[in-house]
Amino acid sequence: MDWDDAYSNGAYIEGAETYPPRWAREATAFRAESNIEVDIVYGDGARQKFDLIRPDEDAKGLLVFVHGGYWMAFDKSYWSQFARAAVARGWAVALPSYDLAPEVRISDITKQISAAVTKASELVEGPIVMAGHSAGGHLVARMICDGVLPEVVAARVSRVVPISPLADLRPLMKTAMNDKLQLDAAEADAESPLWQVPRAGVNVTVLVGAAERPVFLDQAKWLSKAWGCDLVVAGGKHHFDVIDAFSDPNSDMARMLFS
């Protein structure tokens, strides 16, 4: 099996190269119209900051949206528009950046997102929902594994939505990207949500696009089966547009999460 091809998304999405610049433009436009506080520091590194977008009224709760990019690309500035649905429905949204491989390992990024969620939880009261895309799906799934979040924060987490998540990291050791990820067997096992037990009482919904690469459909199904949680396969959606539900206040996902 060609593992690099299996985990290549852009090569199989028409117009893939147009998505990142469009995301950046839409994110910039949404920030300009939002009640936003930028660059809230949660750690020591230059990238360890998040933006916090609040609704006009008192927030019903907090959504933490964690971006993807195989832990090697992007920052919070590309994703602000995916706070639109939650904000329109009365929720505050934190969008963190984090350090990237190869400067740090995936286990380090997990600790950084835990710190970001903890800091954001101090600024917004109420329940916490977490959603993340691709590598971000891995990271939000990790947040409800034992010992990752402080207990006082974990107790507030009501729902998690791993979107096209990387749940089993072991196959990535067979790809060229592992030159940067530096995964070894021990870390791949420890950082794979598939081999962890999620916190009891947290509602988990795995979301994946029906038109995604087979390995991403497999990863989503594996996590859903291992955790005994809901799996939503979005018809016609691929890896880059499956997240669009978070920018649409009237999407089924938005109504389910933020009613």
N, C-alpha and C positions, 0 to 999 in steps of 0.2 A: 504493500500500500504506500502511495505517495502522501506522506503525512503533511508536508508543506502545502500541497494542493488541497488536501482535505480541509485544512483550516484557513484556506485563502477565501475571503469573502468578496473583496472588491472585484476579483477577476470574473466573478459570476453574476455581477449586478450591472445592468445597463446604466451607463452614465455615472458610475461609482465615483469618479473623480470630481463630480459636481457637488456631491453631498457636503464635504467639510466646509467649502466656502459658503454654501447656502446656510448651513447650520450657523456659521459665524455671523453672517448678515442678520439672520432672524434673531439670534441671541442678542446682538447689539441693539436691534430695534426694540425688543421686548424690555431690555434693561432700561432703555430711555423712557419708557412709559410706566415703569414699575416703582414701587416703594421699596428701594433696595439699599442695603448697606454692603459695601464691597470690602473684600480683603480683611475679613475678620480672622485674626491669627489664632490658630489652635496648636501650633508646634513651633519648633526652632527653625526649620528650613524655610527658604524663600518661597517654596511652592505650598507650604502647609498653611493654607488660608482657604476660607470659603466665603461665598456671597450668600446673603440672607435676604430673601424677598418676602415681604409681608403683605397680607391683604389689607384693605382699607379699614376693616373692623378688627376686633379682637380675634386672634387666630383660634380656630377650632383644635388645632394640633400642628404637628411638624412633619413635613415630608423631607427626608434626606435623599437626594438623587445623586447617584455616583456614576460617573462616566466610564466608558470603556476605552479601548485602544490597546488591548493586549498588555496592559500595565506599562506600555512603552511610549504612548502618544497622547496628545491632547491635554487640555486643562479646562477649568470651569467655564471659561469664556465662550465655549462653543455650544453650551447646553442650556442657557437661561430660559429659552422658549419652552423647554419641557417642564417648566414650573407653571406654565400658564393654566393648565386645567386645575391644579390644586389651589392656586392662588384665587382663581375665579370662584372656587367653591369654598373659600374662606380659610384656607390653610396657609401657613408659612412654609417656605421651602429653603433649605440649605443646599448649596451646590459646592462641594469641596474639590479643590485640586489636591494632588498628592505627588510626592517624588516618583520618578520613573526609573524603570530598569534601563541600563545596567547599573545606575548609581546606587540603587537599593534592590533588595530582594523582595519577592512577593510577600513574604512574612512580615517584612518591615512596613509594606504598604497597608497590610491588614491592621497593624497597630496604629498607623496614622489615621485610617478611617475611623477606628474606634475612638481616637482622640477627637476627631472632628465631630462625630455624633455626640460625644460627651459634652463638648463645648457648646454645640448648637442646642442641646437639651437644656442648658442653663439659661438660654435666652428666650425659649418658647415653652410655654406650659402645655399640658395636655398629652394626648396619645402621640406616639411616634410611628410613622410609616416609613419604610425604607424601600427604595426601588433603585436598581442599578442595571446597566446594560452591558452585556458581554463580560469583559473583565470586571466591570462594575457589578454585574450580576453575581459573580463569584464573591466579591467583597461584601455585598449586603447579606448574602447567605452566610458568610463567615461571622457576621455580627451576632447571629443568634445561636452560634455554637458556644459550648460551655467555656466560660472564663474570658471571652473576648471583650465584652462590654462590662463595665462596672454594674453590679447588681441593681443599684438604684436607677440606672439608665435602662438596663435590659428589661426591668419590670414594666416600663412604660411602652415598650414596643408591642404594638397590636397586630401589625401586618407587615409582611415582607414580600416584595415582588421581584424575584430574580428574572431579568429579561434576557433571553438567549444566553444563559449563564454557562460559564466554564466550571463544571461541577467536579470533574475528575481531571486533575492536572497531569496525570501520568503520560497521556499521549503527547503532550507538548514537549516532553523530553526528547522526542524523536524528530522534532522540527528544527529548522535552522534558527528559528527565533530563540531557541534555548541558549544560543551563544550569548544573548543579552539577559535572558531570564535567569540563567544559571541554576535552574531547578536540578536538584538531586532527588534520589528516591525518598529520602526521609522528609524533605520539605514538600514534595509532591503529595505524599500521603497525608502529612499533617495539615496542609493547606487545602485539601480537597473536601468541600462540603459533603460530597457523596459518602465519605467515610466518617462523618461526624453526626451527632444526634442533635437535632434542633431543640431549642427551648420549648418546653411544653406551653401550650396556650397561645402561641403565636400563629396567626392565620397566614399560611404561605400559599401563594399562587405563582406558579412558574409560567411565564409567557414566552412563546417562541413563534416565529413566522413559519407558515406552512411551506413557503418557498425558500427557506434557508438551506444551507449546505447540510447534507445528511448527518454529519458529525454533530452539528448544533441541535438538530432534532433529537439525536441520540442522547446528547448531554442533558437536554431538558427532560426527556423521558426517564433517564436514569435517576435524576434528582427527584422527580415527582414520585417515582416508584419507591426509592429508598426512604424518602421522608413521608410517604403516604399523604401527599398534598395534591391540591388541584393543579391541573395542567391545562392551559389555554393555548390552542394552536390557531393563530390568527390567519385566516384564509387570505391567500394572495400576497402576504407580507414577506419581505426578505429581511436580511440582517440589518439593513440601514433604515428601513421605514417602519419596522415593527414598533419603534418607540413613539411613533406619531400620536398614539392615543394619549400621551401625557401632555400634548400641546392642544388637545381638543377637550374643552370642558364638558361637551355633550357625548363623549365617547363612552362606550359601555364600561371600560376600565375606570374612567374618571368617576362615573356614577357609583360604581362598586366601592371604590377606595375612599371617596371624599364626600359621600352623601351626608 
